[in-house]
C-alpha cells in the first residue's frame, strides 16, 4: 500500500511536489511507522507550506542534525 501527500493539491501538480510513503505492508513499513511518518509529513507540510522534494530535503536535513547531535 502507498500514501501520497501533496500540499494544496490541484490539477497541474508534478510528482516533485508530492510525497509518497510506500511499501506499507507486512514485511515492509508497518502501519504504525507509516502513520508516524505521515503525521510528521503532514505537520511539516502545513507548517512550511510545501510538500514533495522540498519537504523531503527538510526531513533529511533534520535527520542529519539529529544524528550529528547524537539523537535519533
PENOR-V873206 format. One record per residue. RES is the residue in three letters. OMEGA is omega in whole degrees, 0 to 359 (NA if undefined). D_CENTER is the distance of its C-alpha to the mean C-alpha in whole Angstrom. Layout:
BEGIN
res=[RES & RES]
omega=[OMEGA & OMEGA]
d_center=[D_CENTER & D_CENTER]
END
This chain:
BEGIN
res=[UNK & UNK & UNK & UNK & UNK & UNK & UNK & UNK & UNK & UNK & UNK & UNK & UNK & UNK & UNK & UNK & UNK & UNK & UNK & UNK & UNK & UNK & UNK & UNK & UNK & UNK & UNK & UNK & UNK & UNK & UNK & UNK & UNK & UNK & UNK & UNK & UNK & UNK & UNK & UNK & UNK & UNK & UNK & UNK & UNK & UNK & UNK & UNK & UNK & UNK & UNK & UNK & UNK & UNK & UNK & UNK & UNK & UNK & UNK & UNK & UNK & UNK & UNK & UNK & UNK & UNK & UNK & UNK & UNK & UNK & UNK & UNK]
omega=[178 & 179 & 175 & 179 & 178 & 176 & 182 & 181 & 176 & 178 & 178 & 177 & 180 & 183 & 181 & 180 & 181 & 170 & 179 & 171 & 185 & 178 & 178 & 184 & 172 & 183 & 178 & 178 & 181 & 178 & 180 & 178 & 179 & 179 & 178 & 180 & 179 & 179 & 179 & 182 & 179 & 180 & 181 & 178 & 179 & 181 & 184 & 181 & 177 & 175 & 178 & 184 & 181 & 179 & 178 & 178 & 177 & 181 & 180 & 178 & 179 & 180 & 179 & 179 & 180 & 179 & 180 & 181 & 179 & 177 & 175 & NA]
d_center=[15 & 12 & 10 & 9 & 8 & 10 & 11 & 15 & 15 & 19 & 21 & 20 & 17 & 16 & 13 & 12 & 11 & 9 & 5 & 7 & 7 & 11 & 14 & 14 & 17 & 20 & 20 & 16 & 13 & 15 & 15 & 14 & 12 & 10 & 10 & 10 & 6 & 6 & 8 & 7 & 4 & 7 & 10 & 8 & 8 & 12 & 13 & 12 & 13 & 11 & 8 & 8 & 9 & 10 & 7 & 6 & 10 & 10 & 7 & 10 & 13 & 12 & 12 & 15 & 17 & 17 & 18 & 21 & 22 & 22 & 19 & 17]
END
